[in-house]
Amino acid sequence: MRKFKTESKKLLDLMINSIYTNREIFLRELISNASDAEDKLYFKSLTDKSIKLKKDDLVIRVSFDEDARTVTVSDSGIGMTADELEKNLGVIAHSDSLEFKQAQAAAEESADDGKGKGKKKPAASSVDIIGQFGVGFYSAFMVASKVRVVTKAYGADTAYAWESDGVEGYTITEAEKEGHGTDVILTIKENEEDENYDTYLTEPGLKQLIRRYSNYVRYPVQMECMHQRKIEPEEGADDTSDPQWETYYETETINSMVPIWKRRKQDVTDEEYNEFYKSQFHDFADPVRTISVHAEGALSYDVLMFIPGRAPFDLYSKDYQKGLELYSSNVLIMDKCEELLPDHYNFVRGVVDSQDLTLNISRETLQHNSQLRAIAKKVESKITSELTKMRDNDREAYEQFFENFGRGLKFGIYTSYGAHAAELAPLLLFYSAKQEKMITLDEYLEAAEEGQEAIYYAAGEEVERLSKMPMVTSVTGRGYDVLLCTQDVDEFCLQTMMNYNDKQLLNVAGGDLGLETEADKEAAEAATEANKDLFEAMANALGDKVVKVAVSARLTDAPAAITAQGPVSLEMEKIMSQMPDASGIKSERVLELNASHPVFEVLQKAQEAGDADKVASYTNLLYDQALLVEGLPVDDPVAFSQAICALMK
């Protein structure tokens, strides 16, 4: 037995037990190696005209023998000599594929016709070699107790067998094999308490692994698959008996080979895209948009993304995982690469494929580098561009999209502290009290009054209720539009933005909006001063429920309203009070009174008559009434009910 070169036992143990975290990728690695071997033969045939390859010559075959507990991956590629077996499998972390790529790249650079123009050989870049590190083969020992490799180099007369149990060393002996290529035979381990290896000895189990990880390897991956067919009874036989079935086997190509994302968009029908999306991402509804990107240059990659037609049920749950499928040279590396999608576009599904990404040694994850960031930046830009086009050219579809996913765009502004506002704010939609439809912030400003200095909004639970709020009607009554915001994140988003196109974003239930005339303000100040004792008595009756009682310069029809001063609005208080550990979060409430309303006159008379109890009772009644209008709970519903009954008596 020959010993592994390098510190074999330690390094091989590292390969098998530490580098790879997912046992089932062993088949991906072996199929990738088989694909590389066939690529090398194909490339050689481009420069060696003595090599005659037929269309069906380059095929990868996967088979299993349940009784013998073996899985075999066979290719008809370039094969290996005894020396190559020694170098490639006897030296851990030696990559013949990497050497091949480097040699071809060097040959291309040096090729020249003597006139300053490169006369290159067939490009090695067109032969998409997958292997890089020379360790993928050893992943077989995660599932196999023994591995036997039988190989014959193209044009050679002798085949050789490499065999090892993955512990100390290996043997290389002469062997029998028809035709060139390589067979890798794994003897699958017996089941363990926490691992069922039998799944790799079934047709469905192997098919599932091929389709998941190697569906787009460029060569056909074939298996002998079992089928059954009904035996038709002979003429005249009794047809009441149970039907008889016979089993037969047929060679099937398991993988799709040509990935749809590498085809130009104009060459693919909408139906093909829709079917791929629904089958790949397990959705029954067609996507509303398909985004295709093909980048070539220092960093080459293909991107195919879909904007779903509906939100998944778990989109806003903690278990939802964002990310695009990441492929390297058509081989699946990651199911969900989170780094390729920003959180605000977490609903996008799709695929990124690049042979230029720097992967880690196991090819299960990728290194965080400028290449990845460059792709992610392009992905984000393309999604934004597509959403902008949908907003402008297909408003009905966009409004449906926004109903499904708009909340995430708002969170993108809020959670980034406004860093994404320039990109996302133009995509937002809000309900217009004046136009009675969903509009963008730009559309609000286009229809705004001349000289209007702010964008006004109100936050609450329902459009219908918000439209009737005293502070909303006071603004709309002056001819200004108000955006009616009904999602929990709306006000947080707008407060984070602070302004849009140099226009302040103001909550109508907040402080001074600057809409009152000087005459209105002077009248309010005069009424406040004239009724100073009344307001002091009302403030005492409410205690720490409010920070101030004052005359409002903006109320028109309502007798009173609750507003808030400071950073925490009434709606924000309501939302945050429902969160864990949110006790103590309170807005600074102000009770504003309409000095021209008949109720105010009743309060004045009670104060003039020295009836402190009546003033206190009416004050609490007005306060609770204003809370209900705002959609806030009253502190003491029983006391509120008793106060109404007492008033009716």
SVG drawing of the C-alpha trace seen along z (x, -y; Angstrom):
<svg xmlns="http://www.w3.org/2000/svg" viewBox="-82 -88 88 105">
<polyline fill="none" stroke="black" stroke-width="0.4" points="0.0,0.0 1.2,-3.5 0.9,-6.2 -0.9,-9.5 1.6,-12.3 1.4,-15.3 0.4,-14.6 -2.1,-12.2 -4.1,-11.0 -4.6,-14.4 -5.3,-16.2 -7.6,-13.5 -9.5,-13.4 -9.9,-17.2 -11.2,-16.7 -13.8,-14.2 -15.0,-15.5 -14.4,-19.2 -14.4,-21.0 -17.7,-19.7 -20.8,-20.1 -23.3,-18.5 -22.8,-14.8 -25.0,-14.7 -22.8,-17.0 -20.5,-14.1 -22.4,-13.3 -22.1,-16.9 -18.4,-16.7 -18.0,-13.4 -20.3,-14.6 -18.3,-17.8 -15.1,-15.9 -16.7,-13.7 -17.8,-16.9 -14.2,-18.3 -12.8,-15.1 -15.2,-15.3 -14.4,-19.0 -10.7,-18.2 -11.3,-15.6 -13.6,-17.9 -11.0,-20.7 -8.3,-18.3 -10.5,-17.3 -10.6,-21.0 -6.8,-20.9 -6.2,-17.3 -8.2,-16.3 -7.4,-12.6 -9.9,-12.6 -13.3,-11.9 -16.1,-12.6 -19.7,-11.8 -22.6,-13.7 -23.4,-10.9 -19.8,-10.2 -19.6,-12.5 -22.1,-11.2 -22.0,-10.9 -23.7,-7.8 -24.8,-7.2 -25.8,-3.7 -26.3,-1.9 -26.4,1.7 -28.4,2.0 -27.2,5.5 -23.5,4.7 -24.1,1.2 -22.3,-0.6 -22.9,-3.8 -20.9,-4.3 -20.3,-7.6 -18.8,-7.0 -17.6,-9.3 -16.3,-8.9 -13.8,-11.7 -10.0,-11.9 -9.2,-9.4 -5.9,-9.1 -2.6,-7.2 -1.0,-5.5 1.2,-8.6 -1.8,-10.9 -3.7,-8.7 -0.7,-9.0 -0.5,-12.8 -4.2,-13.5 -5.5,-11.1 -2.4,-10.3 -1.6,-13.9 -4.4,-15.6 -5.3,-19.1 -3.6,-18.7 -6.0,-20.0 -5.4,-18.7 -8.3,-20.8 -6.8,-24.0 -3.5,-23.2 -5.4,-22.6 -7.2,-26.0 -3.9,-27.8 -2.0,-26.1 -4.7,-26.9 -4.9,-30.5 -1.2,-30.8 -1.3,-29.3 -4.0,-31.8 -1.9,-34.8 1.2,-33.7 -0.5,-32.9 0.3,-35.6 0.4,-35.8 3.4,-38.1 1.4,-41.2 0.4,-42.4 -2.9,-40.6 -3.5,-37.6 -4.2,-34.4 -5.6,-32.4 -6.2,-28.7 -9.7,-27.6 -10.5,-29.5 -10.1,-27.5 -12.7,-29.8 -15.3,-28.1 -14.5,-24.9 -16.1,-25.5 -13.8,-23.6 -15.4,-23.3 -12.6,-21.9 -10.3,-24.3 -8.9,-22.8 -8.4,-19.1 -10.3,-18.0 -13.8,-17.4 -13.1,-13.8 -12.4,-13.0 -15.9,-14.1 -16.8,-10.6 -15.4,-9.2 -18.1,-11.0 -20.5,-8.3 -18.2,-5.5 -16.2,-3.0 -14.1,-2.3 -13.6,-4.0 -12.4,-2.3 -11.4,-4.3 -11.0,-2.5 -9.7,-4.7 -8.2,-4.5 -6.6,-7.5 -7.7,-8.4 -5.6,-6.5 -4.0,-4.2 -4.1,-0.4 -4.0,0.2 -6.5,-0.7 -5.6,-1.3 -7.4,-1.0 -6.9,-3.2 -8.4,-2.0 -8.5,-3.3 -10.5,-3.1 -9.6,-6.8 -7.5,-5.9 -3.9,-5.4 -3.2,-5.0 -4.1,-3.6 -3.2,-1.0 -2.7,-1.4 -3.0,1.7 -3.6,2.6 -7.3,3.2 -9.7,4.1 -11.9,1.4 -13.5,1.0 -13.0,-2.4 -11.5,-5.6 -12.9,-7.4 -13.2,-6.9 -15.5,-4.9 -15.7,-5.9 -17.2,-3.1 -18.3,-3.9 -19.0,-1.3 -21.6,-3.0 -21.3,-2.8 -23.8,-0.9 -26.5,-3.0 -25.7,-4.7 -27.9,-5.8 -28.1,-9.4 -27.4,-8.8 -29.4,-6.9 -26.9,-6.0 -29.5,-3.8 -31.0,-6.9 -28.0,-7.0 -28.8,-3.5 -32.2,-4.3 -33.3,-5.7 -35.3,-8.6 -32.5,-9.5 -29.9,-9.8 -32.3,-11.5 -33.1,-14.1 -29.4,-14.9 -28.6,-15.1 -31.5,-17.5 -30.7,-19.6 -27.0,-20.1 -26.0,-19.0 -29.1,-19.8 -27.2,-22.2 -24.0,-20.3 -23.4,-20.6 -23.3,-16.9 -26.2,-14.4 -26.3,-12.7 -28.0,-9.4 -29.4,-6.6 -31.1,-3.3 -34.5,-3.9 -37.1,-1.4 -40.6,-1.5 -43.6,0.6 -46.1,1.4 -49.4,3.2 -49.4,6.6 -52.3,6.8 -54.2,10.1 -54.2,12.5 -57.2,12.6 -60.0,14.7 -58.5,14.6 -60.6,13.8 -60.5,9.9 -61.9,9.9 -58.7,11.0 -56.3,8.4 -54.1,6.7 -50.5,7.9 -47.5,5.7 -44.0,6.1 -40.9,4.2 -38.4,2.9 -35.5,0.5 -34.8,-2.5 -32.0,-4.9 -33.1,-8.4 -31.3,-11.8 -31.9,-13.2 -30.5,-16.7 -31.6,-19.7 -28.1,-20.6 -28.7,-24.0 -29.7,-26.5 -32.5,-28.9 -30.6,-31.8 -27.8,-31.6 -30.2,-32.1 -30.9,-35.6 -34.3,-36.9 -35.5,-37.4 -34.9,-33.6 -37.1,-32.5 -40.9,-32.7 -42.8,-34.0 -44.3,-30.5 -40.8,-29.0 -39.8,-31.5 -43.1,-31.0 -42.8,-27.3 -39.1,-27.5 -40.1,-29.9 -43.0,-27.8 -41.1,-24.5 -37.8,-25.9 -39.3,-28.0 -42.4,-26.0 -45.1,-28.6 -48.4,-28.0 -48.7,-31.7 -46.8,-33.2 -44.3,-35.9 -45.2,-39.5 -41.8,-40.4 -38.7,-38.5 -35.3,-40.1 -32.4,-38.8 -28.8,-40.0 -25.8,-38.8 -22.5,-40.5 -19.2,-39.8 -15.8,-41.2 -13.4,-41.1 -16.3,-39.6 -18.7,-37.5 -22.0,-36.3 -25.6,-35.5 -28.6,-36.5 -32.2,-35.5 -34.6,-36.9 -38.4,-36.9 -40.7,-39.3 -43.4,-36.9 -47.1,-37.5 -48.0,-36.9 -46.3,-37.1 -45.3,-33.8 -47.2,-33.1 -44.0,-33.4 -42.5,-36.5 -42.6,-38.5 -41.8,-35.7 -38.5,-35.2 -38.1,-31.8 -38.2,-33.4 -34.8,-33.2 -34.0,-35.6 -31.4,-35.0 -30.7,-33.9 -29.6,-30.5 -25.8,-30.7 -24.3,-28.5 -20.7,-28.3 -20.2,-26.9 -23.8,-25.6 -23.3,-23.7 -25.4,-24.7 -23.2,-26.1 -25.8,-27.7 -29.6,-27.5 -30.0,-31.0 -27.1,-33.4 -28.2,-36.2 -25.4,-38.5 -26.8,-38.9 -30.1,-40.6 -30.7,-43.6 -33.4,-43.0 -35.8,-45.3 -35.8,-43.1 -36.0,-39.9 -39.1,-38.8 -37.1,-38.4 -36.4,-34.8 -33.8,-33.8 -30.4,-32.5 -26.9,-33.9 -24.3,-31.9 -20.6,-32.9 -17.4,-30.9 -15.4,-33.9 -16.5,-34.0 -13.9,-33.1 -15.4,-30.1 -14.0,-28.5 -12.3,-25.2 -15.5,-23.1 -17.5,-25.1 -20.3,-25.2 -19.9,-28.9 -18.2,-31.8 -15.6,-34.2 -16.8,-37.7 -15.1,-39.9 -15.4,-42.7 -16.7,-40.3 -19.7,-39.4 -20.3,-43.0 -20.2,-44.0 -22.8,-41.4 -25.0,-42.3 -24.9,-46.0 -25.9,-45.2 -28.7,-42.9 -30.1,-45.7 -29.9,-48.2 -31.7,-46.0 -34.6,-45.3 -35.0,-49.0 -35.0,-49.7 -37.6,-47.0 -39.9,-48.2 -39.6,-51.8 -40.7,-50.6 -43.6,-48.7 -44.7,-51.7 -44.7,-54.0 -45.9,-51.6 -48.2,-49.1 -49.8,-50.9 -52.4,-48.2 -49.7,-45.5 -47.5,-47.8 -50.2,-48.6 -50.9,-44.8 -47.1,-44.3 -47.0,-47.1 -49.9,-45.6 -47.9,-42.4 -44.4,-43.8 -44.5,-47.5 -44.2,-47.1 -40.7,-45.7 -39.6,-48.8 -40.7,-51.0 -38.8,-48.9 -35.8,-49.2 -35.8,-53.0 -36.5,-52.8 -34.0,-50.1 -31.2,-51.7 -31.8,-55.0 -32.7,-56.6 -29.6,-55.3 -31.9,-53.7 -34.4,-56.5 -33.1,-58.0 -33.5,-54.6 -36.8,-53.4 -38.8,-56.6 -39.9,-57.1 -41.3,-53.6 -43.6,-54.1 -47.4,-54.4 -49.8,-56.0 -53.5,-56.7 -54.4,-60.2 -57.3,-61.8 -57.9,-64.3 -57.5,-62.1 -58.9,-59.0 -56.4,-56.6 -52.8,-55.3 -50.2,-57.9 -46.4,-58.3 -44.7,-61.1 -43.8,-62.7 -47.5,-62.6 -48.5,-64.2 -46.1,-67.1 -47.2,-67.5 -50.8,-68.0 -49.8,-70.1 -51.0,-73.7 -48.6,-76.3 -46.1,-77.4 -46.9,-74.4 -43.9,-73.8 -44.6,-70.3 -46.1,-66.9 -48.8,-66.1 -49.7,-62.7 -51.8,-61.0 -51.2,-57.5 -53.8,-55.1 -55.5,-51.8 -58.1,-52.5 -58.4,-54.9 -62.1,-55.5 -61.5,-56.4 -58.4,-58.5 -60.3,-60.6 -62.7,-61.7 -60.1,-62.6 -60.4,-66.2 -56.8,-66.9 -57.1,-65.5 -60.3,-67.4 -58.7,-70.6 -55.9,-70.2 -58.0,-69.0 -60.5,-71.8 -57.7,-74.3 -57.3,-72.7 -54.2,-70.5 -53.9,-66.8 -53.2,-64.3 -51.6,-60.9 -53.5,-58.4 -51.0,-55.8 -52.4,-52.6 -49.4,-50.3 -47.5,-49.9 -44.2,-50.9 -45.5,-54.0 -44.9,-56.7 -41.5,-55.2 -40.5,-55.3 -41.6,-58.9 -40.1,-60.1 -36.8,-58.5 -36.9,-60.2 -37.8,-63.6 -38.2,-65.2 -38.7,-64.4 -37.4,-66.6 -36.8,-69.4 -40.3,-69.2 -40.8,-68.4 -42.9,-65.3 -45.3,-66.4 -47.8,-64.4 -51.1,-66.4 -51.5,-65.1 -48.2,-66.6 -47.2,-70.1 -47.6,-73.3 -48.1,-72.6 -47.7,-76.3 -51.1,-76.4 -52.8,-78.8 -53.0,-82.5 -51.6,-85.0 -55.1,-86.0 -55.9,-82.4 -52.8,-82.2 -53.5,-85.5 -57.1,-84.5 -56.0,-81.2 -53.4,-82.9 -56.0,-85.4 -58.5,-82.7 -55.8,-80.8 -54.9,-83.8 -58.5,-84.7 -59.3,-81.2 -56.1,-80.5 -57.9,-79.4 -60.1,-77.0 -57.1,-75.4 -55.3,-75.1 -58.3,-73.4 -58.6,-71.0 -54.9,-70.2 -55.2,-69.4 -58.2,-67.1 -56.2,-65.2 -53.0,-65.0 -50.1,-63.3 -52.4,-62.2 -51.4,-65.3 -48.6,-67.8 -50.8,-70.7 -54.4,-71.9 -54.6,-74.7 -56.9,-76.3 -56.4,-75.0 -55.9,-77.3 -56.8,-74.5 -59.9,-72.6 -63.0,-73.5 -65.9,-71.1 -64.7,-68.9 -64.9,-70.2 -61.5,-68.7 -58.6,-66.6 -55.6,-64.8 -52.3,-65.6 -48.7,-64.8 -45.6,-66.9 -42.2,-65.5 -40.8,-62.5 -43.3,-59.9 -46.7,-60.3 -50.0,-58.8 -49.9,-56.1 -46.3,-55.2 -47.2,-54.9 -50.0,-52.5 -47.7,-50.3 -44.8,-50.3 -47.1,-49.5 -47.8,-46.1 -44.2,-45.1 -42.4,-43.1 -40.8,-45.1 -42.4,-48.3 -43.8,-49.5 -43.2,-53.2 -43.2,-54.4 -45.6,-57.3 -46.3,-60.2 -46.5,-63.8 -50.2,-64.3 -51.8,-67.7 -55.6,-68.2 -56.5,-70.9 -59.9,-72.6 -62.0,-74.3 -62.8,-77.7 -65.6,-78.3 -67.4,-75.1 -70.6,-75.2 -69.0,-72.7 -66.2,-75.2 -68.9,-77.7 -70.3,-75.0 -66.9,-74.6 -66.5,-78.3 -69.9,-78.6 -69.0,-75.7 -65.7,-77.4 -67.4,-80.8 -70.0,-79.1 -67.1,-77.6 -68.4,-74.0 -65.0,-72.2 -66.6,-68.8 -68.5,-69.6 -65.3,-71.0 -63.4,-67.9 -66.2,-65.6 -66.5,-67.4 -62.8,-67.5 -62.4,-63.7 -65.3,-63.1 -63.8,-65.3 -60.4,-63.6 -61.9,-60.1 -64.0,-61.1 -60.9,-62.4 -59.0,-59.2 -61.8,-57.1 -61.7,-59.3 -57.9,-58.6 -58.5,-54.9 -56.9,-54.8 -58.4,-53.0 -59.8,-55.0 -58.2,-54.5 -61.4,-53.6 -64.3,-52.5 -66.6,-52.1 -66.0,-55.7 -66.5,-56.9 -69.9,-55.1 -71.0,-56.5 -70.0,-60.0 -72.2,-59.7 -75.2,-58.4 -74.8,-61.3 -74.7,-63.8 -77.9,-62.3 -79.7,-62.6"/>
</svg>
